[in-house]
Amino acid sequence: MAFEDISLDIDGSVATITVRRPQKLNAMRNGTADEMRAALTQAEEDSGVRVVVVTGEGRAFGAGYDLSTVEPSQTQEAHLLENVIDVHFNPLIRALRTSRLPVIAAVNGPCAGVSVGVALSCDIVLAASSAYFYEPFAGIALVPDGGNTFFLPQIAGRMRATAAMLLGERISAEEALSWGLVWEVHEDDELMSAVENVAERIARLSPQAVSATKRLVGAACDKDLNPQLELERDLQAVLGREPDMREAVAAFVAGAGRS
């Protein structure tokens, strides 16, 4: 499969999925999520692959959903937002969680919105020291999606998750480490080397034991994931029809266009 928004590079036992929209800080559109899921499937079908790495090209992991691809006036047409979530992004989150392969997120820079959900749905997260996590949803009159309301409270706790989502303050890499959102923080120029080391260590283990361990952790932690993803979708659909949301998104897109 030819990819437009991402690349899939297989080097021995490690497959690396890289979002390649650096001009947009790797903001994701519908096709980006679809391509990531297809690349994950391709990696799973390769018997030599033992580990998957997910990262972004350039200075960002991902700026969330590319709102410039959505006309604010269209958000209430044909249940647009719930379709975006249901058809494109929730399937990606589920695929990352249920893959037989362990997935490492290499958060090389800013990580916002749905990109946070993608990172936290991975099995291990390593971050660059300049990276940060950011929940902008309330500021544009929406609710967090992409599994954010599942993973963040589960990992960081109710109070930290609520404050991060409502106040919209950046969570630095070091703070994310103290919250348990990331496994390790490395200097920017050392991140990918550290990720490679972790991936190679896992690749040397029994693939059956690794897959079974991931399955057990998922059984312990993910049993309520699907209902939460569906609730995010339903509430996003409601808010997507509100004038506040359309005005906020229009202002955001206009501001981004001037920057």
C-alpha positions as CSV (number, residue, x, y, z in Angstrom):
1,M,0.0,0.0,0.0
2,A,1.3,3.5,-0.9
3,F,1.1,6.0,1.9
4,E,0.6,9.7,1.6
5,D,0.7,10.9,5.2
6,I,2.9,8.4,6.8
7,S,5.8,6.0,6.2
8,L,6.4,2.5,7.3
9,D,10.0,1.4,7.6
10,I,10.9,-2.1,8.6
11,D,14.5,-2.6,9.8
12,G,15.0,-6.2,10.9
13,S,12.6,-6.9,13.8
14,V,11.5,-3.3,14.3
15,A,8.8,-1.5,12.2
16,T,8.6,2.3,12.5
17,I,5.4,4.2,11.6
18,T,6.2,7.9,11.1
19,V,3.6,10.6,10.6
20,R,5.0,12.8,7.9
21,R,3.0,16.0,7.9
22,P,5.7,18.3,9.5
23,Q,4.3,21.4,7.9
24,K,1.2,20.8,10.0
25,L,3.2,19.6,13.1
26,N,1.9,16.2,12.1
27,A,-1.7,17.1,12.8
28,M,-3.8,14.1,11.7
29,R,-6.5,14.0,9.1
30,N,-8.9,11.1,8.5
31,G,-6.5,9.4,6.0
32,T,-3.6,9.7,8.4
33,A,-5.4,7.5,11.0
34,D,-6.5,5.0,8.3
35,E,-2.9,4.8,7.0
36,M,-1.5,4.2,10.4
37,R,-3.9,1.4,11.0
38,A,-3.0,-0.1,7.6
39,A,0.7,0.1,8.4
40,L,0.1,-1.6,11.7
41,T,-1.7,-4.4,10.0
42,Q,1.2,-4.7,7.5
43,A,3.7,-4.9,10.3
44,E,1.6,-7.6,12.1
45,E,1.5,-9.7,8.9
46,D,5.3,-9.7,8.7
47,S,6.5,-12.6,10.8
48,G,9.9,-11.0,11.3
49,V,8.5,-7.9,13.0
50,R,8.6,-8.0,16.8
51,V,8.1,-4.4,17.8
52,V,6.4,-1.3,16.4
53,V,7.6,2.3,16.9
54,V,5.2,5.2,16.3
55,T,6.7,8.8,16.0
56,G,6.4,12.0,14.0
57,E,8.7,13.6,11.5
58,G,10.4,16.9,12.4
59,R,9.9,18.7,15.6
60,A,6.4,17.3,16.7
61,F,4.9,14.0,17.5
62,G,1.4,15.3,16.6
63,A,-0.7,18.4,16.9
64,G,-4.0,16.5,17.2
65,Y,-6.7,16.5,14.6
66,D,-6.2,18.8,11.6
67,L,-9.2,21.1,12.1
68,S,-8.4,22.9,8.8
69,T,-9.8,19.9,7.1
70,V,-13.2,20.5,8.6
71,E,-15.6,23.4,7.7
72,P,-17.1,24.5,11.0
73,S,-20.5,24.9,9.3
74,Q,-20.4,21.3,8.3
75,T,-19.9,19.8,11.7
76,Q,-23.6,19.1,12.2
77,E,-24.1,17.7,8.7
78,A,-24.3,13.9,8.4
79,H,-23.0,13.5,12.0
80,L,-19.6,14.5,10.7
81,L,-17.6,14.5,14.0
82,E,-19.0,11.2,15.2
83,N,-18.2,9.7,11.9
84,V,-14.6,11.0,12.0
85,I,-14.2,9.4,15.5
86,D,-16.1,6.2,14.7
87,V,-14.7,5.4,11.3
88,H,-11.2,6.7,11.5
89,F,-9.8,7.3,15.0
90,N,-11.5,4.8,17.4
91,P,-10.5,1.9,15.1
92,L,-6.8,3.1,15.3
93,I,-6.9,3.3,19.1
94,R,-8.4,-0.2,19.2
95,A,-5.9,-1.5,16.8
96,L,-3.0,-0.2,18.8
97,R,-4.3,-1.7,22.0
98,T,-5.2,-5.1,20.5
99,S,-2.2,-5.6,18.3
100,R,-0.2,-8.7,19.0
101,L,2.9,-6.5,18.7
102,P,4.1,-4.2,21.5
103,V,4.0,-0.6,20.3
104,I,6.5,2.1,21.5
105,A,5.6,5.8,21.2
106,A,8.6,8.0,20.5
107,V,7.2,11.4,21.5
108,N,9.8,13.7,19.9
109,G,8.0,17.0,20.4
110,P,4.6,18.6,21.0
111,C,1.8,16.1,21.5
112,A,-1.7,17.5,21.5
113,G,-5.3,16.4,21.2
114,V,-6.0,13.1,19.6
115,S,-2.3,12.6,19.2
116,V,-2.1,12.3,23.0
117,G,-4.6,9.5,22.8
118,V,-2.5,7.8,20.1
119,A,0.6,8.1,22.3
120,L,-1.1,6.8,25.5
121,S,-2.6,3.9,23.6
122,C,0.9,2.6,22.9
123,D,2.4,0.1,25.4
124,I,5.5,2.1,26.3
125,V,6.1,5.9,25.8
126,L,9.5,7.6,25.6
127,A,9.7,11.3,25.3
128,A,12.2,14.0,24.3
129,S,13.0,16.5,26.9
130,S,11.4,19.3,24.8
131,A,8.2,17.3,24.4
132,Y,4.9,18.3,26.1
133,F,1.4,17.0,26.2
134,Y,-1.6,19.3,25.7
135,E,-5.3,18.9,25.9
136,P,-6.9,21.8,23.9
137,F,-10.5,20.4,23.5
138,A,-12.4,22.5,26.0
139,G,-10.8,25.7,24.5
140,I,-12.6,24.9,21.2
141,A,-15.8,23.9,22.9
142,L,-15.3,20.1,22.4
143,V,-14.5,17.1,24.6
144,P,-11.4,15.0,24.6
145,D,-11.6,12.0,22.3
146,G,-9.2,9.4,20.9
147,G,-9.3,7.6,24.2
148,N,-8.0,10.6,26.1
149,T,-10.7,10.4,28.7
150,F,-9.9,6.7,29.2
151,F,-6.1,6.7,29.3
152,L,-5.4,10.0,31.1
153,P,-7.5,9.5,34.2
154,Q,-6.5,5.8,34.4
155,I,-2.8,6.7,34.4
156,A,-2.6,10.1,36.0
157,G,-5.7,10.1,38.2
158,R,-9.0,11.9,38.2
159,M,-7.8,15.3,39.5
160,R,-4.8,15.6,37.2
161,A,-6.8,14.5,34.2
162,T,-9.6,16.9,34.9
163,A,-7.2,19.8,35.4
164,A,-5.2,19.0,32.3
165,M,-8.4,18.8,30.2
166,L,-10.2,21.9,31.5
167,L,-7.3,24.2,32.1
168,G,-5.5,23.3,28.9
169,E,-2.0,23.8,30.3
170,R,1.0,22.1,28.8
171,I,2.3,19.1,30.6
172,S,6.1,19.0,30.2
173,A,8.0,15.8,29.5
174,E,9.4,15.8,33.1
175,E,5.9,16.4,34.6
176,A,4.5,13.6,32.3
177,L,7.2,11.3,33.7
178,S,6.2,12.1,37.3
179,W,2.5,11.4,36.3
180,G,3.4,8.1,34.8
181,L,2.5,9.1,31.3
182,V,5.9,8.2,30.0
183,W,8.5,5.6,30.8
184,E,11.6,7.6,30.2
185,V,12.7,11.2,29.1
186,H,15.8,11.7,27.0
187,E,17.6,14.6,25.5
188,D,16.1,15.4,22.1
189,D,19.1,14.1,20.1
190,E,19.2,10.9,22.2
191,L,15.6,9.9,22.0
192,M,15.6,7.7,19.0
193,S,18.7,5.9,20.1
194,A,17.0,5.2,23.4
195,V,13.8,4.0,21.6
196,E,15.9,1.8,19.4
197,N,17.6,0.3,22.5
198,V,14.2,-0.5,24.2
199,A,12.8,-1.9,20.9
200,E,15.8,-4.2,20.5
201,R,15.6,-5.4,24.0
202,I,12.0,-6.4,23.5
203,A,12.7,-7.9,20.1
204,R,15.1,-10.4,21.7
205,L,12.4,-11.7,24.0
206,S,10.0,-14.6,23.1
207,P,7.4,-13.1,20.8
208,Q,4.7,-15.4,22.3
209,A,5.6,-14.2,25.9
210,V,5.5,-10.6,24.8
211,S,2.2,-10.9,23.0
212,A,0.7,-12.8,25.9
213,T,1.9,-10.2,28.4
214,K,0.4,-7.4,26.4
215,R,-2.9,-9.4,26.2
216,L,-2.9,-9.8,30.0
217,V,-2.2,-6.2,30.7
218,G,-4.9,-5.2,28.2
219,A,-7.4,-7.6,30.0
220,A,-6.6,-5.9,33.3
221,C,-6.7,-2.3,32.1
222,D,-8.7,-2.0,28.9
223,K,-12.0,-3.8,29.7
224,D,-13.9,-0.4,29.8
225,L,-12.1,1.1,26.8
226,N,-14.8,0.5,24.1
227,P,-17.7,2.0,26.1
228,Q,-15.6,5.1,26.8
229,L,-14.6,5.5,23.2
230,E,-18.3,5.3,22.3
231,L,-19.2,7.8,24.9
232,E,-16.5,10.2,23.6
233,R,-18.0,9.8,20.1
234,D,-21.6,10.5,21.3
235,L,-20.8,13.5,23.4
236,Q,-18.5,14.9,20.6
237,A,-21.4,14.6,18.2
238,V,-23.6,16.6,20.5
239,L,-21.1,19.4,21.0
240,G,-20.3,19.4,17.3
241,R,-23.8,20.8,16.6
242,E,-23.4,23.6,19.1
243,P,-22.8,27.2,17.9
244,D,-20.1,27.6,20.5
245,M,-18.1,24.9,18.9
246,R,-18.5,26.2,15.3
247,E,-17.4,29.7,16.4
248,A,-14.4,28.4,18.4
249,V,-13.2,26.1,15.6
250,A,-13.6,28.9,13.0
251,A,-11.6,31.2,15.2
252,F,-8.9,28.6,15.8
253,V,-8.5,27.8,12.1
254,A,-8.4,31.5,11.2
255,G,-5.8,32.1,13.9
256,A,-3.7,29.1,12.7
257,G,-3.8,30.4,9.2
258,R,-2.4,33.7,10.2
259,S,0.4,32.2,12.3
